[in-house]
Amino acid sequence: RVLRTYDYVLKPLALGMGYIDGLIVDYKDTKYDEIHSIVTNRLEVKVIDPVVETNWTLWLLTGTGIVLLVGLSAATAVFIRRKNARESEQRRQMLQVIPLEDTYLNDLKQKIDLKNPNTNDSFSALSKILKRYLSQRYQISAMEITTPEITGELQKAAVSEKLVEQVAETLSACDVAKFSGAQVESGTLERCYTLVEDILNRNKREFIESTN
């Protein structure tokens, strides 16, 4: 909060009406790195013949200063109310954000059937779900690169070693099912399903904790 007073000495040149343009104050909101301006109202001034011996200049300056101060205070109050309302709306929107992991947990339940005898199809679906999630969550091109390259990108992103190991184990098993053509044991599929589910649930908890 800043309070600043501006004093002006006015010298009329003739009788009549005149205006004093509004005062513009530019300042920077360091929290949001935004530049804002506060503008006071334009003042109307009337110059007339003196009626009595009075120090009109003093009265005029006093009145002008008061009006400017009131106008600046009012503008500041309006800005503060709007700023507080904007921050409240941002907090409300953050609380309403659905974690990314919920979408992929639903995909996991809908697209992976652990009782399906064709485990190779399930491995393929599981691989796509995990790679799409990694691409969106960590901004890497997981759909276009190999498993070792994916783990390398995750290490660059400074994720936990446990997550890297889980991803490597899951995608390696999916690669075996894809390229060998042989049916992989259902127990391996259940293991990989559990690993992916654990990754999603753990990241979901971390997201919820960070927004509280």
WOQUI-V471719 format. One record per residue. N is the residue number from 0. RES is the residue in three letters. OMEGA is omega in degrees with one decimal (999 if undefined). NEAR is the number of other ideal C-beta (glycine too) atoms within 8 Angstrom. Layout:
# WOQUI-V471719
N|RES|OMEGA|NEAR + N|RES|OMEGA|NEAR
This chain:
# WOQUI-V471719
0|ARG|-177.8|2 + 1|VAL|176.7|4 + 2|LEU|-178.0|4 + 3|ARG|-178.5|6 + 4|THR|178.3|6 + 5|TYR|179.6|7 + 6|ASP|179.3|6 + 7|TYR|174.0|7 + 8|VAL|-176.4|6 + 9|LEU|178.3|10 + 10|LYS|-178.9|4 + 11|PRO|178.8|8 + 12|LEU|-178.5|3 + 13|ALA|176.3|5 + 14|LEU|177.0|6 + 15|GLY|-176.5|6 + 16|MET|176.4|7 + 17|GLY|-178.3|9 + 18|TYR|172.9|8 + 19|ILE|-178.3|9 + 20|ASP|-179.7|5 + 21|GLY|179.0|9 + 22|LEU|-179.9|10 + 23|ILE|178.9|7 + 24|VAL|176.1|9 + 25|ASP|177.2|7 + 26|TYR|-177.4|9 + 27|LYS|174.4|8 + 28|ASP|-173.2|10 + 29|THR|-179.2|5 + 30|LYS|-177.7|4 + 31|TYR|179.3|5 + 32|ASP|-179.4|6 + 33|GLU|177.0|6 + 34|ILE|179.9|7 + 35|HIS|178.1|9 + 36|SER|173.6|8 + 37|ILE|-175.1|11 + 38|VAL|176.2|8 + 39|THR|179.1|11 + 40|ASN|175.2|6 + 41|ARG|-176.7|8 + 42|LEU|177.0|10 + 43|GLU|-178.5|7 + 44|VAL|177.9|11 + 45|LYS|-179.7|7 + 46|VAL|-178.5|9 + 47|ILE|175.3|6 + 48|ASP|179.7|4 + 49|PRO|-179.7|7 + 50|VAL|179.1|5 + 51|VAL|177.2|4 + 52|GLU|-179.7|3 + 53|THR|177.6|7 + 54|ASN|-177.2|5 + 55|TRP|-179.1|7 + 56|THR|179.8|8 + 57|LEU|179.9|7 + 58|TRP|-178.7|9 + 59|LEU|179.3|10 + 60|LEU|179.0|12 + 61|THR|179.6|8 + 62|GLY|179.6|8 + 63|THR|179.3|12 + 64|GLY|179.8|11 + 65|ILE|-179.5|8 + 66|VAL|178.8|11 + 67|LEU|-179.3|12 + 68|LEU|178.9|9 + 69|VAL|179.7|8 + 70|GLY|179.4|12 + 71|LEU|178.8|13 + 72|SER|179.5|8 + 73|ALA|179.4|8 + 74|ALA|178.4|11 + 75|THR|179.5|9 + 76|ALA|178.6|8 + 77|VAL|-179.5|8 + 78|PHE|-179.2|10 + 79|ILE|178.6|8 + 80|ARG|180.0|8 + 81|ARG|179.6|8 + 82|LYS|178.8|9 + 83|ASN|178.8|8 + 84|ALA|179.3|8 + 85|ARG|179.2|8 + 86|GLU|177.9|8 + 87|SER|178.8|8 + 88|GLU|178.2|8 + 89|GLN|177.9|8 + 90|ARG|179.8|8 + 91|ARG|179.6|8 + 92|GLN|178.4|8 + 93|MET|-179.8|8 + 94|LEU|-177.5|7 + 95|GLN|-179.3|6 + 96|VAL|178.1|7 + 97|ILE|179.8|6 + 98|PRO|178.3|8 + 99|LEU|-175.7|10 + 100|GLU|179.6|12 + 101|ASP|179.8|9 + 102|THR|-176.9|8 + 103|TYR|173.6|12 + 104|LEU|176.6|12 + 105|ASN|177.4|8 + 106|ASP|-179.0|9 + 107|LEU|-177.6|14 + 108|LYS|-175.6|7 + 109|GLN|-171.0|6 + 110|LYS|-179.4|7 + 111|ILE|178.3|11 + 112|ASP|-177.4|5 + 113|LEU|179.8|9 + 114|LYS|-180.0|4 + 115|ASN|-178.4|8 + 116|PRO|179.2|4 + 117|ASN|-175.7|7 + 118|THR|-179.0|14 + 119|ASN|176.6|11 + 120|ASP|179.6|8 + 121|SER|176.6|13 + 122|PHE|179.0|15 + 123|SER|179.3|11 + 124|ALA|-180.0|10 + 125|LEU|179.1|16 + 126|SER|-179.5|13 + 127|LYS|179.7|9 + 128|ILE|-177.9|14 + 129|LEU|-178.7|15 + 130|LYS|177.4|12 + 131|ARG|179.3|11 + 132|TYR|-180.0|13 + 133|LEU|179.3|13 + 134|SER|-176.4|12 + 135|GLN|-175.1|8 + 136|ARG|-174.0|8 + 137|TYR|176.1|10 + 138|GLN|175.3|5 + 139|ILE|-178.0|11 + 140|SER|-174.1|7 + 141|ALA|-178.4|12 + 142|MET|-171.7|8 + 143|GLU|-176.2|4 + 144|ILE|-176.7|9 + 145|THR|179.7|5 + 146|THR|177.6|9 + 147|PRO|179.1|6 + 148|GLU|177.9|8 + 149|ILE|179.9|15 + 150|THR|176.6|11 + 151|GLY|178.4|8 + 152|GLU|178.4|13 + 153|LEU|177.5|14 + 154|GLN|175.8|9 + 155|LYS|179.8|6 + 156|ALA|175.5|8 + 157|ALA|174.3|4 + 158|VAL|-177.6|8 + 159|SER|179.0|5 + 160|GLU|178.9|5 + 161|LYS|179.4|6 + 162|LEU|179.4|11 + 163|VAL|-179.3|12 + 164|GLU|179.5|8 + 165|GLN|178.7|12 + 166|VAL|-178.5|14 + 167|ALA|-179.5|10 + 168|GLU|-177.8|10 + 169|THR|-176.4|14 + 170|LEU|177.2|13 + 171|SER|177.7|9 + 172|ALA|177.9|14 + 173|CYS|178.6|14 + 174|ASP|178.7|10 + 175|VAL|-179.8|9 + 176|ALA|-176.3|14 + 177|LYS|-171.0|10 + 178|PHE|-179.6|6 + 179|SER|-178.3|7 + 180|GLY|179.5|4 + 181|ALA|178.6|5 + 182|GLN|178.4|7 + 183|VAL|-176.7|12 + 184|GLU|-179.9|7 + 185|SER|178.8|7 + 186|GLY|176.9|6 + 187|THR|177.6|10 + 188|LEU|179.4|15 + 189|GLU|178.1|9 + 190|ARG|-179.4|9 + 191|CYS|177.0|14 + 192|TYR|-179.6|12 + 193|THR|179.5|8 + 194|LEU|-179.9|11 + 195|VAL|178.7|14 + 196|GLU|178.9|10 + 197|ASP|177.8|9 + 198|ILE|-177.2|13 + 199|LEU|-178.3|13 + 200|ASN|179.9|10 + 201|ARG|178.0|9 + 202|ASN|177.1|10 + 203|LYS|178.5|12 + 204|ARG|179.6|8 + 205|GLU|178.4|8 + 206|PHE|-179.0|11 + 207|ILE|179.3|9 + 208|GLU|-178.5|7 + 209|SER|-179.0|6 + 210|THR|179.4|8 + 211|ASN|999|4
